[in-house]
């Protein structure tokens, strides 16, 4: 696509870095964020800050998702190296594996 001076961008296109045209970023659904957090905690127990960074969330939003997962019994809070750490429970692992199977079966990747 070539832009000429004075012409506007087509609908749904964002101009970044003055040289690149890209489509707007798609937002992740809450279920994808929850499953990503579960996957991270299955890999290894992490603190809330490390989880937020790894999942590319701000800290407050991550805390909200962690509260939801804790309330449902999918994760547990423990102490690791003197700090809070969250890890997936057996129920959390089972939910994640069920979700992953559905995701794969429907070819949503």
C-alpha positions in Angstrom: 0.0 0.0 0.0 1.4 3.4 -1.0 0.3 6.5 0.9 0.3 9.8 -0.8 0.4 13.1 1.1 -3.1 14.4 2.0 -4.8 11.0 1.8 -6.2 9.5 5.0 -5.6 5.9 6.1 -8.2 3.3 5.4 -10.5 2.3 8.2 -9.0 -0.1 10.7 -5.3 0.7 9.9 -3.0 2.4 12.3 0.2 4.2 11.3 3.1 3.3 13.5 6.7 4.5 13.4 6.1 6.6 10.3 7.1 3.7 8.0 5.0 0.8 8.9 1.3 0.1 8.4 -0.2 -2.4 10.8 -3.7 -3.5 11.8 -4.9 -2.7 15.3 -3.8 -5.2 17.9 -6.5 -7.7 18.9 -7.4 -7.9 22.5 -7.1 -11.2 24.3 -10.3 -12.6 25.8 -10.4 -13.2 29.5 -10.4 -16.9 29.1 -7.1 -16.7 27.1 -5.5 -14.6 29.8 -6.7 -17.0 32.5 -5.4 -20.0 30.7 -2.1 -18.2 30.0 -1.7 -17.5 33.7 -2.5 -21.1 34.5 0.1 -22.3 32.0 2.7 -20.1 33.5 2.0 -21.4 37.0 2.1 -25.0 35.8 5.6 -24.4 34.4 6.8 -23.0 37.7 5.5 -21.2 40.8 5.8 -17.4 40.4 5.1 -14.3 42.3 2.4 -11.8 41.2 4.9 -9.4 39.6 6.6 -12.1 37.6 3.3 -13.4 36.5 2.1 -10.0 35.4 5.3 -9.4 33.4 5.2 -12.9 31.8 1.5 -12.5 30.8 2.0 -8.9 29.7 -0.6 -7.5 32.1 -0.5 -4.6 34.5 -0.2 -5.6 38.1 -3.8 -4.7 39.1 -5.3 -6.6 36.3 -3.2 -9.6 37.1 -4.2 -9.5 40.8 -7.9 -9.5 39.7 -7.3 -12.7 37.6 -5.3 -14.3 40.4 -8.2 -13.6 42.9 -10.6 -15.3 40.5 -8.4 -18.3 40.1 -7.8 -18.5 43.9 -11.5 -18.3 44.6 -12.2 -21.2 42.2 -9.4 -23.4 43.7 -7.4 -23.5 40.5 -4.3 -22.0 42.1 -2.8 -21.8 45.5 -0.7 -19.2 47.2 2.5 -20.3 48.9 5.9 -19.0 50.0 8.9 -19.4 47.8 12.3 -17.9 48.7 10.6 -15.8 51.3 8.0 -14.3 48.9 4.5 -15.0 47.8 4.3 -17.4 45.0 1.3 -18.8 43.1 1.2 -22.4 41.7 -1.5 -24.4 39.9 -3.4 -26.9 41.9 -4.3 -30.4 40.5 -7.7 -29.0 39.7 -6.1 -26.1 37.8 -3.9 -28.5 35.8 -7.0 -30.5 34.9 -8.9 -27.5 33.8 -5.9 -26.3 31.7 -5.5 -29.7 30.1 -9.2 -29.8 29.2 -9.1 -26.3 27.8 -6.0 -27.2 25.8 -7.6 -30.3 24.3 -10.7 -28.3 23.2 -8.5 -25.5 21.8 -6.5 -28.1 19.8 -9.6 -30.1 18.7 -11.3 -26.9 17.3 -8.0 -25.9 15.7 -8.1 -22.4 17.3 -4.3 -21.8 17.2 
